Amino acid sequence: MFIQTEPTPNPNVLKFLPGREVSPLAVLDYRTIDAATASPLAEALFELEGVDGVFFGADYVSVTRQERGPDWSEMKAPILGVIMDHFVSGRPLTVAGSETETHAEDDSEIVAEIKALLDSRIRPAVAQDGGDILFDAFDEATGVLSLRMRGACSGCPSSSATLKAGVEQMMRHYVPEVTRVEQTL
């Protein structure tokens, strides 16, 4: 098995591409070792020194290193080993029943339009950098759209520029009710 690695705009996140599906139905974000118990792979990665976060996309794994932890040169080989061992073993990505997704059936027309634009145009572009962006809230009175960055995009030095220069401009163009985009933590 050959696993490629790619840098991301966030210097503390590295993207690992195992050449197979990782989490095709839903992106999964693990920020703590306690949350990682829902995934044998995430849990094994958190057991490595310096791992601060694990994110699963459709066909990749993004690993966040601790800011004051070991360098990527020290961490890369152990991470590759854990990912390879997991996929060769055939174990599932998550423990049965641990994946939860919420679907809002009563979204307003504007919110539905925002979510559709996020899913079709913005999330695929952000996924190329090893991250994800999720709808958090839309205040129809002020036009403020709140979005949550995950994976490599969470804590990335260029995420605020991405939100303002890219996401906000696109949202304002296609959904005129949006006046401003903010990041929620």
MDTraj code that builds the backbone (N, CA, C; nanometers):
import mdtraj as md
import numpy as np

residues = "MET PHE ILE GLN THR GLU PRO THR PRO ASN PRO ASN VAL LEU LYS PHE LEU PRO GLY ARG GLU VAL SER PRO LEU ALA VAL LEU ASP TYR ARG THR ILE ASP ALA ALA THR ALA SER PRO LEU ALA GLU ALA LEU PHE GLU LEU GLU GLY VAL ASP GLY VAL PHE PHE GLY ALA ASP TYR VAL SER VAL THR ARG GLN GLU ARG GLY PRO ASP TRP SER GLU MET LYS ALA PRO ILE LEU GLY VAL ILE MET ASP HIS PHE VAL SER GLY ARG PRO LEU THR VAL ALA GLY SER GLU THR GLU THR HIS ALA GLU ASP ASP SER GLU ILE VAL ALA GLU ILE LYS ALA LEU LEU ASP SER ARG ILE ARG PRO ALA VAL ALA GLN ASP GLY GLY ASP ILE LEU PHE ASP ALA PHE ASP GLU ALA THR GLY VAL LEU SER LEU ARG MET ARG GLY ALA CYS SER GLY CYS PRO SER SER SER ALA THR LEU LYS ALA GLY VAL GLU GLN MET MET ARG HIS TYR VAL PRO GLU VAL THR ARG VAL GLU GLN THR LEU".split()
xyz = np.array([
    [0.0858, -0.1178, 0.0000],
    [0.0000, 0.0000, 0.0000],
    [0.0901, 0.1237, 0.0000],
    [0.0599, 0.2173, -0.0873],
    [0.1356, 0.3406, -0.0978],
    [0.0478, 0.4559, -0.0516],
    [0.0949, 0.5317, 0.0459],
    [0.0202, 0.6454, 0.0990],
    [0.0953, 0.7725, 0.0630],
    [0.0286, 0.8606, -0.0097],
    [0.0887, 0.9889, -0.0452],
    [0.0640, 1.0891, 0.0669],
    [0.1513, 1.1869, 0.0772],
    [0.1294, 1.2964, 0.1717],
    [0.1299, 1.4274, 0.0949],
    [0.0522, 1.5220, 0.1455],
    [0.0466, 1.6550, 0.0863],
    [0.0498, 1.7582, 0.1973],
    [0.1250, 1.8634, 0.1767],
    [0.1183, 1.9734, 0.2744],
    [-0.0163, 2.0443, 0.2600],
    [-0.0547, 2.1163, 0.3621],
    [-0.1759, 2.1977, 0.3577],
    [-0.1341, 2.3423, 0.3857],
    [-0.2227, 2.4376, 0.3638],
    [-0.1882, 2.5760, 0.3974],
    [-0.1579, 2.5950, 0.5467],
    [-0.2078, 2.5048, 0.6290],
    [-0.1811, 2.5096, 0.7724],
    [-0.0538, 2.4301, 0.7994],
    [0.0549, 2.4934, 0.8446],
    [0.1808, 2.4223, 0.8647],
    [0.1756, 2.3138, 0.9714],
    [0.0722, 2.3153, 1.0557],
    [0.0593, 2.2134, 1.1598],
    [-0.0288, 2.0967, 1.1171],
    [-0.0701, 2.0933, 0.9916],
    [-0.1557, 1.9846, 0.9424],
    [-0.0941, 1.9256, 0.8164],
    [-0.0915, 1.7927, 0.8129],
    [-0.0433, 1.7202, 0.6962],
    [-0.1552, 1.6279, 0.6489],
    [-0.1722, 1.6196, 0.5185],
    [-0.2794, 1.5401, 0.4569],
    [-0.2193, 1.4091, 0.4070],
    [-0.2814, 1.2961, 0.4431],
    [-0.2373, 1.1633, 0.4029],
    [-0.3433, 1.1027, 0.3111],
    [-0.3013, 1.0585, 0.1925],
    [-0.3925, 1.0023, 0.0926],
    [-0.3598, 0.8542, 0.0731],
    [-0.4424, 0.7650, 0.1306],
    [-0.4130, 0.6218, 0.1214],
    [-0.4523, 0.5565, -0.0112],
    [-0.5090, 0.6332, -0.1037],
    [-0.5476, 0.5767, -0.2329],
    [-0.6729, 0.4920, -0.2264],
    [-0.7558, 0.5161, -0.1300],
    [-0.8834, 0.4450, -0.1137],
    [-0.9800, 0.5332, -0.0365],
    [-1.1056, 0.4928, -0.0333],
    [-1.2042, 0.5691, 0.0427],
    [-1.1683, 0.5648, 0.1907],
    [-1.1856, 0.6773, 0.2568],
    [-1.1636, 0.6829, 0.4008],
    [-1.2989, 0.6989, 0.4700],
    [-1.3672, 0.8085, 0.4445],
    [-1.4980, 0.8334, 0.5048],
    [-1.5892, 0.8968, 0.4001],
    [-1.6397, 0.8158, 0.3062],
    [-1.7140, 0.8711, 0.1920],
    [-1.8504, 0.9312, 0.2252],
    [-1.9110, 0.8927, 0.3353],
    [-2.0459, 0.9403, 0.3648],
    [-2.0507, 1.0663, 0.4503],
    [-1.9486, 1.0867, 0.5332],
    [-1.9483, 1.2039, 0.6213],
    [-1.8054, 1.2338, 0.6639],
    [-1.7716, 1.3615, 0.6718],
    [-1.6417, 1.3974, 0.7260],
    [-1.6478, 1.3811, 0.8781],
    [-1.5373, 1.3385, 0.9349],
    [-1.5321, 1.3140, 1.0790],
    [-1.4142, 1.3898, 1.1367],
    [-1.4368, 1.4608, 1.2450],
    [-1.3348, 1.5453, 1.3065],
    [-1.3179, 1.5057, 1.4519],
    [-1.1957, 1.4675, 1.4901],
    [-1.1662, 1.4277, 1.6271],
    [-1.0639, 1.5247, 1.6839],
    [-1.1019, 1.5974, 1.7892],
    [-1.0152, 1.6995, 1.8489],
    [-0.9508, 1.6535, 1.9793],
    [-1.0002, 1.5434, 2.0358],
    [-0.9449, 1.4930, 2.1619],
    [-0.9336, 1.3413, 2.1564],
    [-0.8491, 1.2871, 2.2420],
    [-0.8347, 1.1415, 2.2509],
    [-0.9651, 1.0779, 2.2973],
    [-1.0414, 1.1468, 2.3824],
    [-1.1692, 1.0922, 2.4296],
    [-1.2682, 1.0774, 2.3145],
    [-1.2760, 1.1767, 2.2285],
    [-1.3649, 1.1691, 2.1123],
    [-1.3167, 1.0623, 2.0150],
    [-1.1849, 1.0426, 2.0092],
    [-1.1261, 0.9486, 1.9133],
    [-1.1585, 0.8030, 1.9443],
    [-1.2109, 0.7739, 2.0612],
    [-1.2462, 0.6350, 2.0919],
    [-1.3568, 0.5838, 1.9993],
    [-1.4235, 0.6742, 1.9280],
    [-1.5266, 0.6345, 1.8319],
    [-1.4658, 0.5771, 1.7041],
    [-1.3346, 0.5930, 1.6869],
    [-1.2670, 0.5442, 1.5669],
    [-1.1355, 0.4765, 1.6048],
    [-1.1212, 0.3480, 1.5715],
    [-0.9945, 0.2808, 1.6016],
    [-0.8737, 0.3492, 1.5363],
    [-0.8899, 0.4012, 1.4144],
    [-0.7788, 0.4686, 1.3476],
    [-0.7459, 0.6009, 1.4164],
    [-0.8463, 0.6810, 1.4468],
    [-0.8211, 0.8084, 1.5155],
    [-0.7574, 0.7841, 1.6521],
    [-0.8061, 0.6843, 1.7232],
    [-0.7514, 0.6538, 1.8556],
    [-0.6038, 0.6140, 1.8457],
    [-0.5707, 0.5306, 1.7481],
    [-0.4315, 0.4885, 1.7291],
    [-0.3428, 0.6076, 1.6914],
    [-0.3942, 0.6998, 1.6118],
    [-0.3165, 0.8182, 1.5752],
    [-0.2940, 0.9086, 1.6956],
    [-0.3954, 0.9247, 1.7803],
    [-0.3810, 1.0080, 1.8997],
    [-0.2799, 0.9492, 1.9983],
    [-0.2562, 0.8204, 1.9917],
    [-0.1588, 0.7584, 2.0809],
    [-0.0150, 0.7923, 2.0420],
    [0.0041, 0.8475, 1.9216],
    [0.1376, 0.8878, 1.8782],
    [0.1735, 1.0224, 1.9414],
    [0.2986, 1.0392, 1.9741],
    [0.3443, 1.1634, 2.0339],
    [0.3260, 1.2806, 1.9360],
    [0.2663, 1.3873, 1.9852],
    [0.2539, 1.5093, 1.9071],
    [0.1252, 1.5253, 1.8292],
    [0.0397, 1.4225, 1.8234],
    [-0.0851, 1.4344, 1.7475],
    [-0.1867, 1.5136, 1.8292],
    [-0.2443, 1.6165, 1.7660],
    [-0.3372, 1.7061, 1.8330],
    [-0.4772, 1.7034, 1.7719],
    [-0.4930, 1.6405, 1.6555],
    [-0.6233, 1.6331, 1.5913],
    [-0.6191, 1.5385, 1.4729],
    [-0.7328, 1.4757, 1.4446],
    [-0.7457, 1.3827, 1.3322],
    [-0.8757, 1.4156, 1.2602],
    [-0.8675, 1.4230, 1.1273],
    [-0.9829, 1.4577, 1.0454],
    [-0.9893, 1.3598, 0.9286],
    [-1.1063, 1.2997, 0.9070],
    [-1.1252, 1.2071, 0.7954],
    [-1.2139, 1.2708, 0.6896],
    [-1.1621, 1.2813, 0.5677],
    [-1.2398, 1.3254, 0.4531],
    [-1.2786, 1.2047, 0.3704],
    [-1.3370, 1.2272, 0.2565],
    [-1.3822, 1.1176, 0.1711],
    [-1.2695, 1.0229, 0.1343],
    [-1.1516, 1.0780, 0.1007],
    [-1.0407, 0.9923, 0.0573],
    [-0.9071, 1.0322, 0.1193],
    [-0.9121, 1.0950, 0.2349],
    [-0.7874, 1.1370, 0.2994],
    [-0.8011, 1.1427, 0.4506],
    [-0.6859, 1.1466, 0.5159],
    [-0.6758, 1.1647, 0.6601],
    [-0.5886, 1.2888, 0.6811],
    [-0.6365, 1.3860, 0.7545],
    [-0.5552, 1.5021, 0.7912],
    [-0.5181, 1.4875, 0.9376],
    [-0.3907, 1.5054, 0.9675],
    [-0.3433, 1.4960, 1.1048],
    [-0.2873, 1.6318, 1.1452],
    [-0.3314, 1.6790, 1.2607],
    [-0.2815, 1.8044, 1.3169],
    [-0.1794, 1.7709, 1.4237],
    [-0.0651, 1.8380, 1.4153],
    [0.0386, 1.8158, 1.5162],
    [0.0321, 1.9275, 1.6193],
    [0.0775, 1.8952, 1.7410],
    [0.0846, 1.9959, 1.8457],
    [0.1848, 2.1024, 1.8046],
    [0.1513, 2.2257, 1.8311],
    [0.2353, 2.3368, 1.7873],
    [0.3775, 2.3273, 1.8429],
    [0.3908, 2.2822, 1.9649],
    [0.5234, 2.2711, 2.0256],
    [0.5686, 2.1254, 2.0344],
    [0.5087, 2.0417, 1.9532],
    [0.5431, 1.9002, 1.9533],
    [0.6556, 1.8689, 1.8569],
    [0.6743, 1.7400, 1.8310],
    [0.7799, 1.6990, 1.7371],
    [0.7547, 1.7545, 1.5967],
    [0.8625, 1.7621, 1.5179],
    [0.8527, 1.8068, 1.3787],
    [0.7896, 1.6975, 1.2932],
    [0.7410, 1.7375, 1.1754],
    [0.6839, 1.6403, 1.0813],
    [0.7859, 1.5337, 1.0436],
    [0.9130, 1.5692, 1.0389],
    [1.0158, 1.4710, 1.0025],
    [1.0199, 1.3550, 1.1018],
    [0.9841, 1.3808, 1.2265],
    [0.9794, 1.2764, 1.3286],
    [0.8444, 1.2044, 1.3319],
    [0.7389, 1.2732, 1.2944],
    [0.6041, 1.2181, 1.3085],
    [0.5542, 1.1428, 1.1865],
    [0.6026, 1.1775, 1.0691],
    [0.5465, 1.1266, 0.9439],
    [0.5501, 0.9733, 0.9347],
    [0.6635, 0.9117, 0.9609],
    [0.6756, 0.7656, 0.9487],
    [0.5822, 0.6909, 1.0443],
    [0.5757, 0.7274, 1.1729],
    [0.4802, 0.6582, 1.2606],
    [0.3349, 0.6745, 1.2171],
    [0.3000, 0.7942, 1.1682],
    [0.1624, 0.8164, 1.1215],
    [0.1333, 0.7284, 1.0002],
    [0.2260, 0.7252, 0.9054],
    [0.2093, 0.6391, 0.7881],
    [0.1913, 0.4935, 0.8298],
    [0.2689, 0.4493, 0.9281],
    [0.2589, 0.3116, 0.9762],
    [0.1229, 0.2809, 1.0356],
    [0.0703, 0.3717, 1.1164],
    [-0.0613, 0.3512, 1.1787],
    [-0.1703, 0.3466, 1.0713],
    [-0.1652, 0.4389, 0.9760],
    [-0.2669, 0.4412, 0.8701],
    [-0.2600, 0.3139, 0.7861],
    [-0.1391, 0.2728, 0.7499],
    [-0.1227, 0.1514, 0.6695],
    [-0.1724, 0.0288, 0.7452],
    [-0.1326, 0.0146, 0.8710],
    [-0.1771, -0.0994, 0.9518],
    [-0.3290, -0.1052, 0.9610],
    [-0.3913, 0.0109, 0.9773],
    [-0.5371, 0.0127, 0.9895],
    [-0.6044, -0.0382, 0.8620],
    [-0.5644, 0.0159, 0.7479],
    [-0.6319, -0.0231, 0.6241],
    [-0.5985, -0.1656, 0.5821],
    [-0.4780, -0.2114, 0.6089],
    [-0.4423, -0.3497, 0.5753],
    [-0.5200, -0.4478, 0.6632],
    [-0.5483, -0.4091, 0.7878],
    [-0.6199, -0.4973, 0.8805],
    [-0.7657, -0.5173, 0.8410],
    [-0.8224, -0.4214, 0.7662],
    [-0.9629, -0.4323, 0.7275],
    [-1.0599, -0.3892, 0.8358],
    [-1.0106, -0.3339, 0.9454],
    [-1.1001, -0.2873, 1.0522],
    [-1.1836, -0.1696, 1.0035],
    [-1.3015, -0.1500, 1.0616],
    [-1.3856, -0.0362, 1.0219],
    [-1.3253, 0.0949, 1.0715],
    [-1.3624, 0.2032, 1.0071],
    [-1.3126, 0.3351, 1.0448],
    [-1.3687, 0.3787, 1.1789],
    [-1.4959, 0.3461, 1.2028],
    [-1.5613, 0.3874, 1.3268],
    [-1.6243, 0.2683, 1.3964],
    [-1.6459, 0.2858, 1.5252],
    [-1.7165, 0.1869, 1.6048],
    [-1.8639, 0.1979, 1.5674],
    [-1.9318, 0.0855, 1.5553],
    [-2.0727, 0.0858, 1.5143],
    [-2.1543, 0.1832, 1.5981],
    [-2.2323, 0.2671, 1.5285],
    [-2.3221, 0.3607, 1.5945],
    [-2.2589, 0.4912, 1.6386],
    [-2.1307, 0.5117, 1.6064],
    [-2.0651, 0.6338, 1.6547],
    [-2.0770, 0.7508, 1.5584],
    [-2.1132, 0.7272, 1.4329],
    [-2.1263, 0.8365, 1.3369],
    [-2.2621, 0.9013, 1.3556],
    [-2.2604, 1.0305, 1.3794],
    [-2.3861, 1.1028, 1.3943],
    [-2.3872, 1.2198, 1.3000],
    [-2.4953, 1.2341, 1.2313],
    [-2.5143, 1.3488, 1.1425],
    [-2.6521, 1.4039, 1.1695],
    [-2.6619, 1.5347, 1.1683],
    [-2.7919, 1.5969, 1.1882],
    [-2.8363, 1.6603, 1.0568],
    [-2.9614, 1.6471, 1.0305],
    [-3.0187, 1.7063, 0.9096],
    [-3.1350, 1.7942, 0.9504],
    [-3.1303, 1.9177, 0.9115],
    [-3.2392, 2.0098, 0.9445],
    [-3.3411, 2.0077, 0.8318],
    [-3.4591, 1.9657, 0.8652],
    [-3.5656, 1.9553, 0.7658],
    [-3.6388, 2.0883, 0.7485],
    [-3.6277, 2.1779, 0.8487],
    [-3.7056, 2.3002, 0.8446],
    [-3.6194, 2.4237, 0.8163],
    [-3.5166, 2.4087, 0.7333],
    [-3.4338, 2.5227, 0.6947],
    [-3.5155, 2.6214, 0.6125],
    [-3.4873, 2.7500, 0.6325],
    [-3.5512, 2.8510, 0.5491],
    [-3.4956, 2.8370, 0.4075],
    [-3.5577, 2.9041, 0.3138],
    [-3.5126, 2.8984, 0.1747],
    [-3.3703, 2.9532, 0.1604],
    [-3.3410, 3.0598, 0.2347],
    [-3.2070, 3.1200, 0.2287],
    [-3.1027, 3.0239, 0.2853],
    [-3.1323, 2.9629, 0.3991],
    [-3.0387, 2.8683, 0.4612],
    [-3.0168, 2.7478, 0.3696],
    [-3.1221, 2.7001, 0.3083],
    [-3.1082, 2.5878, 0.2149],
    [-3.0185, 2.6263, 0.0976],
    [-3.0338, 2.7494, 0.0496],
    [-2.9505, 2.7989, -0.0607],
    [-2.8036, 2.8102, -0.0172],
    [-2.7799, 2.8592, 0.1041],
    [-2.6441, 2.8707, 0.1582],
    [-2.5799, 2.7320, 0.1695],
    [-2.6531, 2.6373, 0.2249],
    [-2.6005, 2.5015, 0.2427],
    [-2.5708, 2.4357, 0.1083],
    [-2.6576, 2.4579, 0.0103],
    [-2.6353, 2.4000, -0.1224],
    [-2.5084, 2.4578, -0.1857],
    [-2.4871, 2.5871, -0.1707],
    [-2.3662, 2.6502, -0.2237],
    [-2.2416, 2.5994, -0.1509],
    [-2.2514, 2.5856, -0.0207],
    [-2.1390, 2.5288, 0.0559],
    [-2.1036, 2.3894, 0.0038],
    [-2.2058, 2.3051, -0.0118],
    [-2.1821, 2.1660, -0.0535],
    [-2.1314, 2.1538, -0.1961],
    [-2.1805, 2.2386, -0.2857],
    [-2.1450, 2.2231, -0.4274],
    [-2.0164, 2.2947, -0.4667],
    [-1.9890, 2.4097, -0.4082],
    [-1.8767, 2.4907, -0.4542],
    [-1.7629, 2.5060, -0.3535],
    [-1.7980, 2.5256, -0.2275],
    [-1.6973, 2.5646, -0.1293],
    [-1.6332, 2.4446, -0.0607],
    [-1.7129, 2.3515, -0.0122],
    [-1.6565, 2.2364, 0.0596],
    [-1.5600, 2.1547, -0.0263],
    [-1.5894, 2.1297, -0.1545],
    [-1.4917, 2.0550, -0.2358],
    [-1.3563, 2.1273, -0.2473],
    [-1.3595, 2.2591, -0.2582],
    [-1.2345, 2.3353, -0.2681],
    [-1.1577, 2.3307, -0.1368],
    [-1.2281, 2.3430, -0.0258],
    [-1.1640, 2.3397, 0.1056],
    [-1.1095, 2.1992, 0.1341],
    [-1.1789, 2.0959, 0.0869],
    [-1.1334, 1.9583, 0.1080],
    [-0.9992, 1.9323, 0.0399],
    [-0.9718, 2.0019, -0.0675],
    [-0.8430, 1.9846, -0.1349],
    [-0.7271, 2.0253, -0.0446],
    [-0.7536, 2.1122, 0.0516],
    [-0.6510, 2.1547, 0.1466],
    [-0.6563, 2.0747, 0.2763],
    [-0.7359, 1.9685, 0.2782],
    [-0.7399, 1.8817, 0.3955],
    [-0.8346, 1.9259, 0.5049],
    [-0.9324, 2.0080, 0.4707],
    [-1.0244, 2.0568, 0.5722],
    [-1.1691, 2.0495, 0.5297],
    [-1.2512, 2.1168, 0.6060],
    [-1.3940, 2.1205, 0.5778],
    [-1.4491, 2.2507, 0.6351],
    [-1.5633, 2.2901, 0.5856],
    [-1.6313, 2.4101, 0.6326],
    [-1.7786, 2.3749, 0.6464],
    [-1.8356, 2.4074, 0.7617],
    [-1.9734, 2.3710, 0.7909],
    [-2.0578, 2.4932, 0.8243],
    [-2.1830, 2.4845, 0.7868],
    [-2.2816, 2.5859, 0.8231],
    [-2.3021, 2.5799, 0.9740],
    [-2.3018, 2.6963, 1.0378],
    [-2.3299, 2.7014, 1.1815],
    [-2.4610, 2.7752, 1.2062],
    [-2.4719, 2.8977, 1.1516],
    [-2.5945, 2.9759, 1.1725],
    [-2.6021, 3.0882, 1.0699],
    [-2.7249, 3.1331, 1.0469],
    [-2.7454, 3.2504, 0.9625],
    [-2.8459, 3.3405, 1.0316],
    [-2.8076, 3.4638, 1.0569],
    [-2.8945, 3.5626, 1.1191],
    [-2.9610, 3.6424, 1.0064],
    [-3.0875, 3.6143, 0.9810],
    [-3.1571, 3.6784, 0.8702],
    [-3.1764, 3.8276, 0.8921],
    [-3.1755, 3.8723, 1.0161],
    [-3.1934, 4.0148, 1.0443],
    [-3.0691, 4.0956, 1.0060],
    [-2.9510, 4.0411, 1.0316],
    [-2.8269, 4.1150, 1.0040],
    [-2.7557, 4.0669, 0.8777],
    [-2.7897, 3.9475, 0.8304],
    [-2.7235, 3.8921, 0.7131],
    [-2.5893, 3.8276, 0.7444],
    [-2.5611, 3.8033, 0.8731],
    [-2.4333, 3.7448, 0.9143],
    [-2.4427, 3.5921, 0.9086],
    [-2.3509, 3.5344, 0.8321],
    [-2.3408, 3.3891, 0.8177],
    [-2.2241, 3.3408, 0.9025],
    [-2.2498, 3.2475, 0.9909],
    [-2.1453, 3.1897, 1.0758],
    [-2.1115, 3.0507, 1.0245],
    [-1.9820, 3.0284, 1.0027],
    [-1.9338, 2.9006, 0.9517],
    [-1.8275, 2.8446, 1.0453],
    [-1.8168, 2.7131, 1.0485],
    [-1.7179, 2.6458, 1.1327],
    [-1.6156, 2.5769, 1.0431],
    [-1.4880, 2.6064, 1.0675],
    [-1.3788, 2.5444, 0.9924],
    [-1.3321, 2.4208, 1.0689],
    [-1.3018, 2.3128, 0.9935],
    [-1.2550, 2.1893, 1.0572],
    [-1.1354, 2.1345, 0.9811],
    [-1.0712, 2.0371, 1.0430],
    [-0.9557, 1.9751, 0.9797],
    [-0.8420, 2.0739, 0.9649],
    [-0.7746, 2.0712, 0.8505],
    [-0.6599, 2.1588, 0.8278],
    [-0.6985, 2.3060, 0.8324],
    [-0.8238, 2.3369, 0.8081],
    [-0.8673, 2.4767, 0.8043],
    [-0.8859, 2.5359, 0.9441],
    [-0.9074, 2.4514, 1.0422],
    [-0.9238, 2.4989, 1.1787],
    [-0.7888, 2.5444, 1.2314],
    [-0.7790, 2.6696, 1.2642],
    [-0.6539, 2.7235, 1.3157],
    [-0.5511, 2.7570, 1.2098],
    [-0.5876, 2.7457, 1.0843],
    [-0.4946, 2.7769, 0.9755],
    [-0.4749, 2.9277, 0.9675],
    [-0.3497, 2.9709, 0.9509],
    [-0.3248, 3.1142, 0.9412],
    [-0.3991, 3.1817, 0.8252],
    [-0.4252, 3.1086, 0.7184],
    [-0.4919, 3.1710, 0.6034],
    [-0.6431, 3.1492, 0.6019],
    [-0.6996, 3.0888, 0.7069],
    [-0.8437, 3.0608, 0.7050],
    [-0.9271, 3.1882, 0.7069],
    [-0.8832, 3.2916, 0.7780],
    [-0.9621, 3.4157, 0.7789],
    [-0.9598, 3.4811, 0.6413],
    [-0.8471, 3.4715, 0.5709],
    [-0.8408, 3.5254, 0.4347],
    [-0.9298, 3.4443, 0.3415],
    [-0.9312, 3.3129, 0.3602],
    [-1.0177, 3.2260, 0.2800],
    [-1.1635, 3.2642, 0.3016],
    [-1.2014, 3.2863, 0.4273],
    [-1.3396, 3.3231, 0.4570],
    [-1.3763, 3.4570, 0.3942],
    [-1.2918, 3.5565, 0.4091],
    [-1.3246, 3.6907, 0.3608],
    [-1.3097, 3.7033, 0.2097],
    [-1.1961, 3.6611, 0.1563],
    [-1.1692, 3.6815, 0.0136],
    [-1.2433, 3.5824, -0.0747],
    [-1.2619, 3.4623, -0.0262],
    [-1.3241, 3.3609, -0.1103],
    [-1.4692, 3.3347, -0.0765],
    [-1.4930, 3.2841, 0.0435],
    [-1.6267, 3.2398, 0.0828],
    [-1.7236, 3.3573, 0.0912],
    [-1.6839, 3.4645, 0.1586],
    [-1.7754, 3.5773, 0.1733],
    [-1.8131, 3.6370, 0.0385],
    [-1.7160, 3.6547, -0.0507],
    [-1.7470, 3.7105, -0.1828],
    [-1.8416, 3.6203, -0.2606],
    [-1.8164, 3.4901, -0.2566],
    [-1.9029, 3.3982, -0.3301],
    [-2.0438, 3.3967, -0.2710],
    [-2.0522, 3.3922, -0.1397],
    [-2.1837, 3.3909, -0.0749],
    [-2.2617, 3.5189, -0.1075],
    [-2.1963, 3.6326, -0.0984],
    [-2.2640, 3.7596, -0.1254],
    [-2.3088, 3.7687, -0.2711],
    [-2.2322, 3.7068, -0.3607],
    [-2.2684, 3.7078, -0.5025],
    [-2.3926, 3.6218, -0.5280],
    [-2.3921, 3.4997, -0.4768],
    [-2.5019, 3.4058, -0.5054],
    [-2.6200, 3.4181, -0.4098],
    [-2.5947, 3.4648, -0.2881],
    [-2.7010, 3.4792, -0.1887],
    [-2.6929, 3.6225, -0.1353],
    [-2.7592, 3.7165, -0.2012],
    [-2.7456, 3.8586, -0.1650],
    [-2.7870, 3.8907, -0.0213],
    [-2.8635, 3.8026, 0.0399],
    [-2.9047, 3.8253, 0.1797],
    [-2.7856, 3.8160, 0.2758],
    [-2.6778, 3.7507, 0.2348],
    [-2.5578, 3.7396, 0.3179],
    [-2.4785, 3.8699, 0.3060],
    [-2.4554, 3.9338, 0.4200],
    [-2.3783, 4.0587, 0.4215],
    [-2.2371, 4.0389, 0.4724],
    [-2.2182, 3.9386, 0.5572],
    [-2.0872, 3.9139, 0.6178],
    [-2.0756, 3.7676, 0.6564],
    [-1.9519, 3.7147, 0.6523],
    [-1.9248, 3.5774, 0.6934],
    [-1.8276, 3.5820, 0.8100],
    [-1.8589, 3.5072, 0.9164],
    [-1.7738, 3.4989, 1.0345],
    [-1.7434, 3.3529, 1.0658],
    [-1.6314, 3.3328, 1.1297],
    [-1.5932, 3.1971, 1.1718],
    [-1.6308, 3.1770, 1.3175],
    [-1.6952, 3.0640, 1.3464],
    [-1.7236, 3.0275, 1.4854],
    [-1.6252, 2.9200, 1.5256],
    [-1.5918, 2.9169, 1.6515],
    [-1.4941, 2.8198, 1.7010],
    [-1.5589, 2.7012, 1.7642],
])
top = md.Topology()
chain = top.add_chain()
for i, resn in enumerate(residues, 1):
    res = top.add_residue(resn, chain, resSeq=i)
    for name in ("N", "CA", "C"):
        top.add_atom(name, md.element.get_by_symbol(name[0]), res)
traj = md.Trajectory(xyz[None], top)
